[in-house]
Amino acid sequence: MAHHDSDHHVTPLNVYLKVAGGLFALTFLTIIAHVFKAHYLGLAPYIAFLIAGAKAYLVMAWFMHLKYDTAGNRIIFATGFVGLALLFAICAIDIYTRVYQGSIL
C-alpha cells in the first residue's frame, strides 16, 4: 500500500498550544466554579458537567485527532459514550426505584 503525505493531517504546534491553554483556562474555571458553588445552588453540577464536556471535546477533537478523522470513526467513538450513558441511566433507575425494606425490630 502506498503511503502519501496527504493521507494524514498535520496539526501545527500553535494549535496544540492554544488547545492546551484552553484546557488550563477551563481547569481554572472549574476551580473557580467549585469555590463559588454555594452561590449556584442546584446548578453547580450542571456547570461542572458543562465545563468537563468542553474539556473532553477539546481533548477528543485535537489530541485524539477526531476532528480530522472519518465520520465512521467518530460514530464508533460516540457509540461508546452512548453505551456509557445508558449504563449510568440504568444504574440511576435501579437506585431511585428501590423500596426501602428496613427491619421492624
N, C-alpha and C positions, 0 to 999 in steps of 0.2 A: 504494500500500500504506500503510495507516495505521500510524503509529508510536506505540506505547504505552509508558509508563514501566515497566509491569510486564513488558515483554519482556526487560529487562536486569537483572542482579543487580548491585547497588551494594555493594561491599565497604567497610566503614568503615576509616578511616585507621589506627585502633589495631590492626586485624588485620594490615595490611601491616607495621606497626612490629614486631609480635610475630613475624611470619614472618621479617622481616629480622634481628631479634635471634636467632632460632633459627639462621638461616644463619651469622651471625657466630659463635655458640657452636659450631656444627658445624665451622666453619673452624678455630677454635682447637683443637677436639678432634682434627682432622686433624693439626695441627702437633704436638700432644702425642703422638698415636699414632706419628708419624714419629720423634720423639725417642726413644721407648721401643720402637721396632720390634725391637731386638735381644732384648728380653725375650719377645716373642711368637713368635719363630722363624718357623715356616711359616704362622702365622695372620695375619701382617701384611698381606698383600694382601687377604685376605678382610675384615679390619677396615676397610681403606681403601675397598674397594668398598661395604661396608655404609654407611659414612658418606657416600660420594658418592651412593649411591642415595637416602638420606634427603634430602640436599640437592636432588637432582634432583626428587624428589617434591614438595618444598615449592615449588620454582620452577614446576613444571608445574601444580600444583594451584591455587596462588593467583595468581602473577604472570602465568601464561598463561591463567588463568581456566578451566582444565579441570575443576575441582571442580564448577562450576555449569553446565557445558556438557552437551550431549546425549550419550547413550551412543554414538550413531553416530560423533560426532567423537572421542570417547575411543578407540573401537575403531580408527578410521583412524590416530590418532596412535600407538597401541600397535603397530599393524602395521609401522610404520617401525622401531620398536625390535626387533621380531621379525626383520625383514629384516636389520638390522644385526648381531644376534646370530648369525644364520645365516651371514652373510658372515665374521664372526670365526671361527666354528666351522669353516667350510670352509678358511680360511687356516691355522688351527691344525692341522687334519688333514693338510693339504699339508705343513706344516713337519715334523711329527712322523712322517710316513711316508716321508720321503726316505731313500734309501740312499746312504751316503757312497761317492763314486766318486773317491777320490784317485788321483793318479798314482803309478805304480810307480817312477818314476825318482827 
